[in-house]
Amino acid sequence: MPLSVRSIVEVLPAARRPPLRSPVVVSIAGAARRAVKLFEPLGRKCPFTSITRSVATGETTHNSPAVLSGNTPALATLVLLDEQLQWMLANGGLDWCVERCRTSAAHLYEWAGASSFASPFVSDPMQRSSVVGTIDLEGVDAHDVNVALRANGIVDTDGYRKLARNQIRVGMFPSVEPDDVARLTACIDHVVEALV
């Protein structure tokens, strides 16, 4: 039976599911076995040891169909991981992912730098993330901007709560279309214009 996210999700949690045999997942399991040996001397000090061990020993493929919990990732999580890695590899691998993130980041930071109300939280361009961009806002309440964006279907732009700053945060992961980052900045411009 070929596995897909749909086929697994449709039968959760009642049916027993076959183990994953994808080359990517098999490779991850092999790396996990090596990681267990590397992290074992750290014992409980390493938070990844139990998760890594569960993948390495096949505990995940045993526990998920049996609807058992523990520190094992759900089988559907591994399927999604496999699908995303296959997609990334089919598009050019890590080099493609890095360039895609850099394209999104370049737009976001150039937009913020040219804006009258936004500026990058990290002032040194060499220290800025190309995966998650944090932008400080001035003269407009970031909470109001986020509320307006959320009301129009744009979610997860809230700043880091612990920083307690007036800011937005933008994910620029490989799965985010660079054009969507450009559309988001246009939406923020529109919202701020309406709020000010």
MARTI-396829 format. One record per residue (C-alpha): x, y, z; residue in three letters. Coordinates in Angstrom, 2 decimals, padded with zeros to 5 digits. Example, Ala and Ser with C-alpha at 12.3 -4.5 7.8 and 13.67 -1.06 7.14 Angstrom:
% residues 2
(site (012.30; -004.50; 007.80); ALA)
(site (013.67; -001.06; 007.14); SER)
//
This chain:
% residues 196
(site (000.00; 000.00; 000.00); MET)
(site (001.59; 003.35; -000.98); PRO)
(site (001.75; 005.80; 001.90); LEU)
(site (000.58; 009.36; 001.66); SER)
(site (-000.41; 011.88; 004.27); VAL)
(site (-004.02; 011.49; 003.18); ARG)
(site (-004.01; 007.69; 003.50); SER)
(site (-002.52; 007.83; 006.99); ILE)
(site (-004.67; 010.68; 008.28); VAL)
(site (-007.86; 009.06; 006.95); GLU)
(site (-007.30; 005.95; 009.05); VAL)
(site (-005.90; 007.48; 012.25); LEU)
(site (-005.93; 006.03; 014.83); PRO)
(site (-007.92; 002.84; 014.27); ALA)
(site (-005.97; 000.84; 011.68); ALA)
(site (-002.46; -000.53; 011.89); ARG)
(site (-000.23; 001.28; 009.44); ARG)
(site (002.71; -000.22; 007.57); PRO)
(site (006.18; 001.06; 008.50); PRO)
(site (007.75; 003.74; 006.36); LEU)
(site (010.28; 002.45; 003.84); ARG)
(site (011.12; 005.70; 002.06); SER)
(site (014.85; 006.15; 001.36); PRO)
(site (014.77; 009.45; 003.26); VAL)
(site (013.17; 007.95; 006.36); VAL)
(site (015.50; 004.92; 006.23); VAL)
(site (018.42; 007.37; 005.99); SER)
(site (017.09; 009.37; 008.94); ILE)
(site (016.76; 006.17; 010.98); ALA)
(site (020.37; 005.27; 010.16); GLY)
(site (021.56; 008.71; 011.20); ALA)
(site (019.48; 008.42; 014.38); ALA)
(site (021.22; 005.14; 015.26); ARG)
(site (024.59; 006.89; 014.94); ARG)
(site (023.30; 009.86; 016.95); ALA)
(site (022.18; 007.57; 019.78); VAL)
(site (025.75; 006.29; 020.14); LYS)
(site (027.06; 009.84; 020.06); LEU)
(site (024.59; 011.22; 022.64); PHE)
(site (024.36; 008.23; 024.99); GLU)
(site (027.24; 009.41; 027.21); PRO)
(site (025.27; 012.62; 027.87); LEU)
(site (022.33; 010.61; 029.24); GLY)
(site (019.41; 012.73; 030.42); ARG)
(site (021.35; 015.96; 029.77); LYS)
(site (020.58; 015.70; 026.06); CYS)
(site (016.91; 016.44; 025.29); PRO)
(site (017.12; 014.71; 021.91); PHE)
(site (018.31; 011.33; 023.16); THR)
(site (014.88; 009.75; 023.72); SER)
(site (013.43; 011.01; 020.44); ILE)
(site (016.53; 009.98; 018.51); THR)
(site (016.49; 006.54; 020.14); ARG)
(site (012.81; 006.06; 019.30); SER)
(site (013.52; 006.68; 015.60); VAL)
(site (016.71; 004.62; 015.61); ALA)
(site (015.15; 001.54; 017.19); THR)
(site (011.93; 001.57; 015.20); GLY)
(site (009.93; 002.39; 018.31); GLU)
(site (008.09; 005.04; 016.32); THR)
(site (006.77; 002.62; 013.72); THR)
(site (005.74; 000.24; 016.51); HIS)
(site (004.08; 002.76; 018.83); ASN)
(site (002.25; 004.90; 016.29); SER)
(site (000.01; 002.14; 014.85); PRO)
(site (-000.59; 000.83; 018.36); ALA)
(site (-001.70; 004.33; 019.41); VAL)
(site (000.94; 004.38; 022.15); LEU)
(site (002.59; 007.52; 023.31); SER)
(site (005.99; 008.27; 024.68); GLY)
(site (008.65; 010.52; 023.28); ASN)
(site (008.05; 009.19; 019.81); THR)
(site (007.15; 011.42; 016.88); PRO)
(site (003.83; 010.57; 015.27); ALA)
(site (004.08; 008.49; 012.12); LEU)
(site (002.24; 011.23; 010.23); ALA)
(site (005.02; 013.63; 011.29); THR)
(site (007.60; 011.36; 009.69); LEU)
(site (005.48; 011.11; 006.53); VAL)
(site (005.28; 014.91; 006.36); LEU)
(site (009.03; 015.13; 006.97); LEU)
(site (009.65; 012.66; 004.18); ASP)
(site (007.36; 014.52; 001.76); GLU)
(site (008.98; 017.87; 002.54); GLN)
(site (012.51; 016.49; 002.17); LEU)
(site (011.60; 014.81; -001.12); GLN)
(site (010.13; 018.12; -002.35); TRP)
(site (013.27; 020.01; -001.33); MET)
(site (015.54; 017.47; -003.03); LEU)
(site (013.43; 017.49; -006.21); ALA)
(site (013.81; 021.27; -006.41); ASN)
(site (017.58; 021.35; -006.04); GLY)
(site (018.36; 020.38; -002.47); GLY)
(site (019.95; 022.53; 000.18); LEU)
(site (021.40; 025.07; -002.26); ASP)
(site (017.92; 025.72; -003.68); TRP)
(site (016.43; 026.03; -000.16); CYS)
(site (019.12; 028.48; 000.96); VAL)
(site (018.70; 030.66; -002.14); GLU)
(site (014.92; 030.68; -001.74); ARG)
(site (015.23; 031.82; 001.89); CYS)
(site (017.82; 034.46; 000.94); ARG)
(site (015.49; 035.83; -001.75); THR)
(site (012.66; 036.18; 000.76); SER)
(site (014.95; 037.70; 003.40); ALA)
(site (016.45; 040.19; 000.96); ALA)
(site (012.98; 041.46; 000.10); HIS)
(site (011.82; 041.65; 003.73); LEU)
(site (014.88; 043.49; 005.01); TYR)
(site (015.04; 045.85; 002.01); GLU)
(site (011.35; 046.65; 002.52); TRP)
(site (011.88; 047.30; 006.23); ALA)
(site (014.96; 049.42; 005.56); GLY)
(site (013.07; 051.60; 003.11); ALA)
(site (009.93; 051.87; 005.25); SER)
(site (009.05; 054.91; 007.33); SER)
(site (007.55; 052.74; 010.11); PHE)
(site (009.55; 049.48; 010.01); ALA)
(site (013.16; 048.51; 010.65); SER)
(site (014.95; 045.18; 011.09); PRO)
(site (015.24; 044.19; 014.76); PHE)
(site (018.78; 042.96; 014.11); VAL)
(site (020.69; 045.98; 012.86); SER)
(site (023.77; 044.11; 011.57); ASP)
(site (022.87; 042.60; 008.16); PRO)
(site (025.41; 039.79; 008.68); MET)
(site (023.60; 038.67; 011.85); GLN)
(site (020.07; 038.62; 010.40); ARG)
(site (018.24; 035.37; 009.93); SER)
(site (017.23; 034.37; 006.43); SER)
(site (014.61; 032.01; 007.89); VAL)
(site (012.70; 034.12; 010.44); VAL)
(site (012.73; 037.89; 010.09); GLY)
(site (011.85; 040.09; 013.03); THR)
(site (010.82; 043.65; 012.20); ILE)
(site (010.35; 046.48; 014.71); ASP)
(site (007.45; 048.85; 014.07); LEU)
(site (007.37; 052.50; 015.04); GLU)
(site (004.36; 054.82; 015.10); GLY)
(site (001.86; 051.98; 014.79); VAL)
(site (000.90; 049.25; 017.25); ASP)
(site (002.13; 045.83; 016.05); ALA)
(site (-000.77; 044.21; 017.88); HIS)
(site (-003.24; 046.21; 015.76); ASP)
(site (-001.35; 045.27; 012.60); VAL)
(site (-001.43; 041.59; 013.55); ASN)
(site (-005.13; 041.73; 014.40); VAL)
(site (-005.92; 043.27; 011.01); ALA)
(site (-003.75; 040.74; 009.19); LEU)
(site (-005.34; 037.83; 011.10); ARG)
(site (-008.84; 039.13; 010.32); ALA)
(site (-007.90; 038.85; 006.66); ASN)
(site (-006.44; 035.34; 006.84); GLY)
(site (-002.78; 036.22; 007.38); ILE)
(site (-001.64; 034.49; 010.56); VAL)
(site (001.48; 033.91; 012.64); ASP)
(site (003.08; 037.32; 012.31); THR)
(site (003.20; 038.05; 016.05); ASP)
(site (006.54; 039.10; 017.51); GLY)
(site (008.44; 037.25; 020.19); TYR)
(site (006.46; 037.68; 023.43); ARG)
(site (009.49; 037.48; 025.70); LYS)
(site (011.12; 040.46; 023.98); LEU)
(site (008.03; 042.59; 024.70); ALA)
(site (008.78; 044.75; 021.68); ARG)
(site (006.49; 046.37; 019.13); ASN)
(site (007.34; 044.00; 016.29); GLN)
(site (006.20; 041.47; 013.74); ILE)
(site (007.87; 038.21; 012.82); ARG)
(site (007.90; 036.71; 009.34); VAL)
(site (008.66; 033.09; 008.49); GLY)
(site (010.74; 032.71; 005.34); MET)
(site (011.23; 028.95; 005.37); PHE)
(site (011.89; 027.15; 002.08); PRO)
(site (008.19; 026.21; 001.92); SER)
(site (007.21; 029.91; 001.89); VAL)
(site (006.97; 031.35; -001.61); GLU)
(site (009.22; 034.42; -001.93); PRO)
(site (006.36; 036.15; -003.78); ASP)
(site (004.20; 035.60; -000.69); ASP)
(site (006.71; 037.54; 001.41); VAL)
(site (006.45; 040.39; -001.10); ALA)
(site (002.64; 040.20; -000.94); ARG)
(site (002.80; 040.24; 002.87); LEU)
(site (004.87; 043.42; 002.97); THR)
(site (002.37; 045.06; 000.59); ALA)
(site (-000.44; 043.98; 002.93); CYS)
(site (001.39; 045.41; 005.93); ILE)
(site (001.86; 048.71; 004.07); ASP)
(site (-001.88; 048.76; 003.33); HIS)
(site (-002.85; 047.94; 006.93); VAL)
(site (-000.50; 050.53; 008.42); VAL)
(site (-001.78; 053.19; 006.02); GLU)
(site (-005.34; 052.42; 007.16); ALA)
(site (-004.39; 052.45; 010.85); LEU)
(site (-002.33; 055.65; 010.92); VAL)
//
